[in-house]
Amino acid sequence: MALTFHSDVRLTLLLSTMIACSGAACDHYIWEGAKQRYVAAERGRIVELVAVTIHNTHDPFGPWAETLAEPCETVSKGEHTPVPCWPSNPLRRSQRLLEALFKVCYYGPDYRSTGTLLSAAQYLNRDIGAFHEAWIIGTSPLAVAFLRTRSPTTRLYQPAGARSPVGVEIMTHSGKWVIVQGPARAAHLVRDADVEQEADTVLLFPQEMRLPYGQVPVHGATQPRPPAKVFYLREPKSLRSLMRALIEAGELERQAKEVVEVPVLGPDGRPVM
């Protein structure tokens, strides 16, 4: 099995830590990234998020976990956050902090794990906005926006050696080709540079929903599972304005010409149970 490292820097960090820990079981975390910032509506407020990629060198060939955290300078004093914030001062990036952020990808909250969030945004109710470039404008509840009036530029994706196509490649607004395995959305987190992109459709999932498979807990046999909602807007709106609409009660409904309720469908296309 071939082992591939993401960069020479990662390899150097891993080898140095393995030498330091040789002969003893020790957990030591290293990180990279934390340069790209994103923005999203989350639990009634607009949050700025930074993606931090972390690795536990005790398992040198294990996965790197990417977690979303708020920069500490954007968090009000005394404000509770679901995940520890990311300090701008490198001296405050302790092993305890890195361990807590690393565990987010395994223990939650799911909406702060980049991989989990993107997977849910692409594959839940995948037929709605299939093959369209989409934006995650809300992390909790999950909200995905896309421009329905823009026809996606697509081509079949057939890897070398495959007998038939296994998915579709979508050309994004930046000219980059993104592979989508079967009917799904090409979902992205929203960068500062993307906030003026426009969308005319919003797919909003229930607040109670667990990612990435769409299970919604029910506390009674007769209690119906809350549906997802599709908002078809009267006119395209910027992603920035749609985020504001998400945190203002009833605002998204006021901007919609039609609101359709649909059952939450898992990645297999079946209603979640």
Secondary structure, 3 states (H helix, E strand, C coil): CCCCCCCHHHHHHHHHHHHHCCCCCCCCEEEEEEEEEEEEEECCEEEEEEEEEEEECCCCCCCCEEEEECEHHHCCCCCCCCCCCECCCHHHCCHHHHHHHHHHHHHCCHHHEHHHHHHHHHHCCCCCCCCCEEEEEEEECEEEEECCCCCCEEEEECCCCCCCCCEEEEECCCCCEEEECCCCCEEEECEHHHCCCEEEEEEECCCCCECCCCECCCCCCCCCCCCEEEEEEEEEEEHHHHHHHHHCCCHHHHHEEEEEEECCECCCCCECC
